[in-house]
Amino acid sequence: MADLNVIILASKSLSPGNDEWEWSLTKNKQFSVKSMYGFLLKKNRDYIPRIDPFPYEVVWRAHIPMNVKFFFWSFVWERLLTVDNLIARGIDMPNSCVLCNNHGESMKHLFFQCPTSLLVWNSLLSHLGRMDEIMDNNGAGDFMCKWPSLNNRGLSAAIWDIIPYTVIWILWRTRNTIVFDNGVFALDEVVRRIKCTLWNWFDIIGKKVDVKENKGIAVLFDDWEEVVRDNW
């Protein structure tokens, strides 16, 4: 032990006076929680999960109306008032998806797994042969961030960029119509509303870019598969 003390004290200089504590991780030698936290992060970096930045761009930089952006802010945070979220808040109610009546309602089920919702997605996108890729996600934010790109330009690119927003927006409004207004699900009507909404939202992009290319909305109904295509 004596030899150990000699080794430890060899690099230390002693001076007369009272002993004092010093914190070596700050310039002023005073302890701070921030410096300790930073030290622990560096020391244990292999054990700390990577924190991904929140994907705010998919909401606030999207070319969609402002009220829809606020909706999607709740969507990517998975805070929409689906039945499972209401139950988690203490509301006693039966949990059933009003679109299929065969499963409990959650955001993942309602938008990505419900057989009725999948009819909508397939009606719009099955011709691309990429449905498995599109529906493979770990939740709302992951879905928006992983929305695949297509090799297209102009009107086709503009449509593709906002398809996920229009489909999810109209699915949610359709769900609410069924819940609150005794509405019914009609596939053709839902798809029609999605295409009309999509066309109207093009005006949000602004006058600098004529994404409509002097075409009328009929192109979305008559030539959908030709317009929404992958040119690889």
QUIZI-V365013 format. One record per residue. N is the residue number from 1. RES is the residue in one small letter. PSI is psi in whole degrees, -180 to 180 (none if undefined). OMEGA is omega in radians with two decimals (NA if undefined). NEAR is the number of other C-alpha atoms within 12 Angstrom. Layout:
n:N res:RES psi:PSI omega:OMEGA near:NEAR
n:N res:RES psi:PSI omega:OMEGA near:NEAR
//
This chain:
n:1 res:m psi:-40 omega:3.14 near:7
n:2 res:a psi:-42 omega:3.12 near:8
n:3 res:d psi:-37 omega:3.12 near:9
n:4 res:l psi:-41 omega:3.12 near:9
n:5 res:n psi:-38 omega:3.11 near:11
n:6 res:v psi:-43 omega:3.14 near:11
n:7 res:i psi:-45 omega:-3.11 near:11
n:8 res:i psi:-42 omega:-3.04 near:12
n:9 res:l psi:-8 omega:-3.08 near:12
n:10 res:a psi:-34 omega:-3.10 near:11
n:11 res:s psi:8 omega:-3.09 near:9
n:12 res:k psi:144 omega:3.04 near:10
n:13 res:s psi:130 omega:-3.10 near:8
n:14 res:l psi:145 omega:3.12 near:11
n:15 res:s psi:154 omega:3.13 near:8
n:16 res:p psi:153 omega:3.14 near:7
n:17 res:g psi:177 omega:-3.13 near:6
n:18 res:n psi:145 omega:3.06 near:7
n:19 res:d psi:145 omega:3.11 near:8
n:20 res:e psi:150 omega:3.06 near:11
n:21 res:w psi:140 omega:3.05 near:10
n:22 res:e psi:145 omega:3.13 near:13
n:23 res:w psi:116 omega:-2.98 near:15
n:24 res:s psi:-8 omega:-3.04 near:14
n:25 res:l psi:0 omega:3.10 near:18
n:26 res:t psi:155 omega:-3.11 near:16
n:27 res:k psi:-36 omega:-3.11 near:11
n:28 res:n psi:5 omega:3.09 near:12
n:29 res:k psi:16 omega:3.11 near:13
n:30 res:q psi:140 omega:-3.14 near:16
n:31 res:f psi:142 omega:3.00 near:17
n:32 res:s psi:146 omega:3.12 near:17
n:33 res:v psi:-39 omega:-3.12 near:13
n:34 res:k psi:-45 omega:-3.12 near:13
n:35 res:s psi:-37 omega:3.11 near:19
n:36 res:m psi:-41 omega:3.13 near:17
n:37 res:y psi:-44 omega:3.11 near:15
n:38 res:g psi:-39 omega:3.11 near:15
n:39 res:f psi:-44 omega:-3.13 near:17
n:40 res:l psi:-37 omega:3.10 near:16
n:41 res:l psi:-46 omega:-3.13 near:16
n:42 res:k psi:-38 omega:-3.09 near:13
n:43 res:k psi:-34 omega:-3.03 near:12
n:44 res:n psi:30 omega:-3.04 near:12
n:45 res:r psi:-28 omega:-3.13 near:14
n:46 res:d psi:-16 omega:-3.06 near:10
n:47 res:y psi:0 omega:-3.10 near:10
n:48 res:i psi:123 omega:-3.14 near:11
n:49 res:p psi:144 omega:3.12 near:9
n:50 res:r psi:133 omega:3.14 near:9
n:51 res:i psi:111 omega:3.14 near:8
n:52 res:d psi:140 omega:3.09 near:10
n:53 res:p psi:144 omega:-3.12 near:10
n:54 res:f psi:135 omega:-3.03 near:16
n:55 res:p psi:64 omega:-3.10 near:23
n:56 res:y psi:-25 omega:-3.09 near:22
n:57 res:e psi:-34 omega:-3.08 near:17
n:58 res:v psi:-14 omega:3.10 near:30
n:59 res:v psi:-60 omega:-2.93 near:30
n:60 res:w psi:-16 omega:3.09 near:20
n:61 res:r psi:2 omega:3.12 near:20
n:62 res:a psi:147 omega:3.13 near:29
n:63 res:h psi:72 omega:-3.13 near:32
n:64 res:i psi:161 omega:-3.13 near:33
n:65 res:p psi:154 omega:-3.06 near:26
n:66 res:m psi:-40 omega:3.14 near:16
n:67 res:n psi:-31 omega:3.10 near:15
n:68 res:v psi:-33 omega:3.07 near:29
n:69 res:k psi:-42 omega:3.10 near:24
n:70 res:f psi:-39 omega:3.07 near:23
n:71 res:f psi:-45 omega:-3.10 near:26
n:72 res:f psi:-22 omega:3.01 near:34
n:73 res:w psi:-43 omega:3.05 near:27
n:74 res:s psi:-35 omega:-3.12 near:22
n:75 res:f psi:-51 omega:-3.09 near:34
n:76 res:v psi:-25 omega:3.04 near:30
n:77 res:w psi:-4 omega:-3.11 near:24
n:78 res:e psi:48 omega:-3.12 near:24
n:79 res:r psi:12 omega:3.08 near:24
n:80 res:l psi:150 omega:-3.06 near:29
n:81 res:l psi:62 omega:2.97 near:23
n:82 res:t psi:166 omega:-3.03 near:32
n:83 res:v psi:-43 omega:-3.12 near:30
n:84 res:d psi:-35 omega:3.09 near:27
n:85 res:n psi:-36 omega:3.09 near:23
n:86 res:l psi:-42 omega:3.11 near:19
n:87 res:i psi:-39 omega:3.12 near:18
n:88 res:a psi:-23 omega:3.10 near:16
n:89 res:r psi:3 omega:3.07 near:14
n:90 res:g psi:7 omega:3.13 near:10
n:91 res:i psi:125 omega:-3.11 near:14
n:92 res:d psi:111 omega:-3.12 near:12
n:93 res:m psi:153 omega:3.09 near:16
n:94 res:p psi:144 omega:-3.12 near:16
n:95 res:n psi:108 omega:3.12 near:21
n:96 res:s psi:137 omega:3.08 near:22
n:97 res:c psi:124 omega:-3.08 near:30
n:98 res:v psi:-13 omega:3.13 near:33
n:99 res:l psi:-37 omega:-3.11 near:36
n:100 res:c psi:-21 omega:-3.13 near:23
n:101 res:n psi:24 omega:-3.12 near:19
n:102 res:n psi:4 omega:-3.03 near:16
n:103 res:h psi:155 omega:3.02 near:22
n:104 res:g psi:150 omega:-3.10 near:24
n:105 res:e psi:121 omega:2.96 near:30
n:106 res:s psi:168 omega:3.13 near:31
n:107 res:m psi:-44 omega:-3.12 near:35
n:108 res:k psi:-43 omega:3.12 near:33
n:109 res:h psi:-50 omega:-3.02 near:32
n:110 res:l psi:-44 omega:-3.01 near:42
n:111 res:f psi:-25 omega:-2.97 near:42
n:112 res:f psi:-16 omega:-3.05 near:34
n:113 res:q psi:-22 omega:-3.11 near:31
n:114 res:c psi:129 omega:3.13 near:28
n:115 res:p psi:-34 omega:3.13 near:21
n:116 res:t psi:-44 omega:3.09 near:29
n:117 res:s psi:-37 omega:3.13 near:35
n:118 res:l psi:-28 omega:3.03 near:29
n:119 res:l psi:-39 omega:3.14 near:26
n:120 res:v psi:-51 omega:3.14 near:37
n:121 res:w psi:-44 omega:-3.12 near:34
n:122 res:n psi:-37 omega:3.13 near:25
n:123 res:s psi:-33 omega:-3.09 near:26
n:124 res:l psi:-32 omega:-2.91 near:36
n:125 res:l psi:-5 omega:-3.04 near:30
n:126 res:s psi:-26 omega:-3.11 near:21
n:127 res:h psi:-16 omega:3.14 near:17
n:128 res:l psi:-17 omega:-3.13 near:27
n:129 res:g psi:29 omega:-3.08 near:17
n:130 res:r psi:22 omega:-3.06 near:20
n:131 res:m psi:-40 omega:3.14 near:23
n:132 res:d psi:-42 omega:3.12 near:18
n:133 res:e psi:-42 omega:-3.08 near:17
n:134 res:i psi:-40 omega:-3.07 near:30
n:135 res:m psi:-6 omega:-3.14 near:30
n:136 res:d psi:102 omega:-3.10 near:21
n:137 res:n psi:165 omega:3.12 near:22
n:138 res:n psi:19 omega:-3.14 near:19
n:139 res:g psi:-178 omega:-3.02 near:25
n:140 res:a psi:-52 omega:-3.12 near:34
n:141 res:g psi:-40 omega:3.12 near:29
n:142 res:d psi:-39 omega:3.11 near:26
n:143 res:f psi:-47 omega:-3.10 near:28
n:144 res:m psi:-40 omega:-3.11 near:34
n:145 res:c psi:-30 omega:-3.08 near:25
n:146 res:k psi:8 omega:3.12 near:20
n:147 res:w psi:120 omega:-3.00 near:25
n:148 res:p psi:160 omega:3.08 near:25
n:149 res:s psi:153 omega:3.05 near:26
n:150 res:l psi:153 omega:3.11 near:22
n:151 res:n psi:79 omega:3.13 near:17
n:152 res:n psi:173 omega:-3.12 near:19
n:153 res:r psi:176 omega:3.04 near:20
n:154 res:g psi:-133 omega:-3.09 near:22
n:155 res:l psi:-42 omega:-3.14 near:29
n:156 res:s psi:-45 omega:-3.14 near:31
n:157 res:a psi:-41 omega:-3.14 near:23
n:158 res:a psi:-42 omega:3.10 near:33
n:159 res:i psi:-49 omega:-3.06 near:41
n:160 res:w psi:-39 omega:-3.08 near:35
n:161 res:d psi:-32 omega:-3.07 near:34
n:162 res:i psi:5 omega:3.07 near:38
n:163 res:i psi:-48 omega:-3.10 near:36
n:164 res:p psi:-35 omega:-3.14 near:40
n:165 res:y psi:-45 omega:-3.10 near:37
n:166 res:t psi:-41 omega:-3.13 near:40
n:167 res:v psi:-49 omega:-3.11 near:38
n:168 res:i psi:-41 omega:3.12 near:37
n:169 res:w psi:-47 omega:-3.11 near:35
n:170 res:i psi:-36 omega:3.05 near:33
n:171 res:l psi:-41 omega:3.13 near:36
n:172 res:w psi:-43 omega:3.12 near:32
n:173 res:r psi:-37 omega:3.09 near:27
n:174 res:t psi:-45 omega:3.09 near:33
n:175 res:r psi:-45 omega:-3.13 near:35
n:176 res:n psi:-36 omega:3.09 near:24
n:177 res:t psi:-40 omega:3.11 near:19
n:178 res:i psi:-42 omega:-3.08 near:20
n:179 res:v psi:-46 omega:-2.96 near:19
n:180 res:f psi:-22 omega:-3.06 near:12
n:181 res:d psi:15 omega:3.14 near:12
n:182 res:n psi:34 omega:3.11 near:13
n:183 res:g psi:174 omega:3.12 near:17
n:184 res:v psi:156 omega:3.11 near:21
n:185 res:f psi:127 omega:3.05 near:28
n:186 res:a psi:114 omega:-3.02 near:20
n:187 res:l psi:-49 omega:-3.09 near:24
n:188 res:d psi:-39 omega:-3.13 near:16
n:189 res:e psi:-40 omega:3.12 near:18
n:190 res:v psi:-45 omega:3.12 near:32
n:191 res:v psi:-40 omega:3.11 near:33
n:192 res:r psi:-44 omega:-3.14 near:25
n:193 res:r psi:-37 omega:3.12 near:26
n:194 res:i psi:-46 omega:-3.11 near:35
n:195 res:k psi:-39 omega:3.12 near:37
n:196 res:c psi:-42 omega:3.11 near:24
n:197 res:t psi:-44 omega:3.12 near:30
n:198 res:l psi:-46 omega:-3.13 near:37
n:199 res:w psi:-41 omega:-3.14 near:33
n:200 res:n psi:-34 omega:-3.12 near:24
n:201 res:w psi:-17 omega:3.11 near:28
n:202 res:f psi:-29 omega:3.14 near:35
n:203 res:d psi:-19 omega:3.13 near:19
n:204 res:i psi:-28 omega:-3.08 near:24
n:205 res:i psi:-32 omega:3.08 near:23
n:206 res:g psi:171 omega:-3.04 near:15
n:207 res:k psi:-14 omega:-3.08 near:11
n:208 res:k psi:-26 omega:-3.09 near:10
n:209 res:v psi:120 omega:3.11 near:16
n:210 res:d psi:81 omega:-3.08 near:16
n:211 res:v psi:-21 omega:3.14 near:29
n:212 res:k psi:-16 omega:3.06 near:30
n:213 res:e psi:39 omega:3.12 near:18
n:214 res:n psi:20 omega:3.08 near:12
n:215 res:k psi:163 omega:3.08 near:16
n:216 res:g psi:169 omega:-3.09 near:18
n:217 res:i psi:-20 omega:-3.13 near:27
n:218 res:a psi:-25 omega:-3.13 near:16
n:219 res:v psi:-28 omega:3.13 near:22
n:220 res:l psi:-23 omega:-3.13 near:28
n:221 res:f psi:-35 omega:-3.07 near:23
n:222 res:d psi:-32 omega:-3.01 near:15
n:223 res:d psi:34 omega:-3.05 near:17
n:224 res:w psi:-51 omega:-3.07 near:25
n:225 res:e psi:-25 omega:3.09 near:22
n:226 res:e psi:-36 omega:-3.13 near:19
n:227 res:v psi:-47 omega:3.14 near:31
n:228 res:v psi:91 omega:-3.05 near:33
n:229 res:r psi:160 omega:3.08 near:28
n:230 res:d psi:120 omega:-3.02 near:21
n:231 res:n psi:17 omega:3.10 near:14
n:232 res:w psi:none omega:NA near:8
//
